[in-house]
Amino acid sequence: MTRTEKQAERARSAASRQRGKQEEDEYWASVVRLQERRAEKQAAAEKREARHAEAQAIVSKGTCPDCGAKLRRNLSLSGWWQCGRSGAPGFKSPEYEGTGDCHFQTFTA
């Protein structure tokens, strides 16, 4: 093998190692991104569970946390609860007709 051929072989070998290093770096970067996405999903799930537990606690008390009026179920969506003072005059609970509005609502489903 001539000197030029040896140099060319070394250059190809170095380029091959560089490509291998680059592929390895890309692999580990993708692993890190995957771990970050999993952590974000876990955090979102924990946040969602906390909101759901808070909504369940409010509904179990049966009163609006903002104004103290009774909560009522809105049957148009499963798990939708609203303050009794919420809504247009024809849709408010009868005991709250003529009172001010409260816009509290929450979902338990």
N, C-alpha and C positions, 0 to 999 in steps of 0.2 A: 504494500500500500504506500502510495507516495505521500509526501508531506501535505500536499494540497488536499488529497483525499481524506487524510487524517483530520485536517482542520475542518473540512466539510462535515465529516462524521461527528466531530465534537460539537459543531454548530447545530446540527440536526438534533443531537442528543440534548443539548442545552435548551433548544426550542421545545422539544418534547417535554422536558422537565418543567419548563415554564408553563406550557399548556396544562400539564397535570396539576401544577400548583394553582393555576387559575381555576380549574374545574373544582379542585378541593375547596378553594375559598368560596366559590359560588355555592357549593353544596352546604358548607357550614353557614353561610349567610341565609340560605333557604331554611335551614334548621332553626336558626334564631328567629326568622320571621314567623315560622310555624308556631314556635313557643310563644311569641308575643301575641299572635292571634288567639291561641288557646287561653292565654291569661286574660285577654280582653273579653272573650266570650264568658269566661268564668266570672269575671267582675260584673259583667252585664247581667248574668243569671242571678248573682247574689243581690244586685241592686233591685232586680225585678221581684225576687222573693221578699225582700225587705218591704217594698211598696205594697205587695200583696198582703203581707202580714199586717201592715199598718192599716190598710183598707178593711181587712177582716176585723181588726180591733175596733175601728170606728163604727162599722155596721153592727157589731155585737152590742155596742153601747146604745145604738138606736137614736142618737141625737147628733145634730150637725155640730162639728167642732168649731165652726165660725160663728153661728148665731144661737145655737142651743135648741133649734126647732127639731121636730121629729123627722127622721129620714123616711123616705118612701121609695119603693122600688119602681123603676121605670121599666115596664114590661116589653118595650120595643127592642131591647138588647139584653141578653142573658147577663146577669150580674151587675147591672147598672143601677146605682143608687143615687138619689138626689135629695137635696134638702127639701122639706115640705113647702118652703117659701119660694121655691124655684119655679119658673115657668110663667106663661101668660095667665091673666086672671082666670080664664075658664079651666085652666089645668092645675092651678095650685090646690093644695089640700084645703078643704072647706074652712077649717079653723084659722087659716092664714090669709083668706081673702081680704083684700084691702090693706094688707101690710106691705112693707117694703120687700124688695127682692133680695134673695141670697142665691148665689150661683154655685154653691158647693155641689160637687158630684164626684163619685168614685166608682171604680169597677172592682168586683171581687172574683170575676171569672177570667 
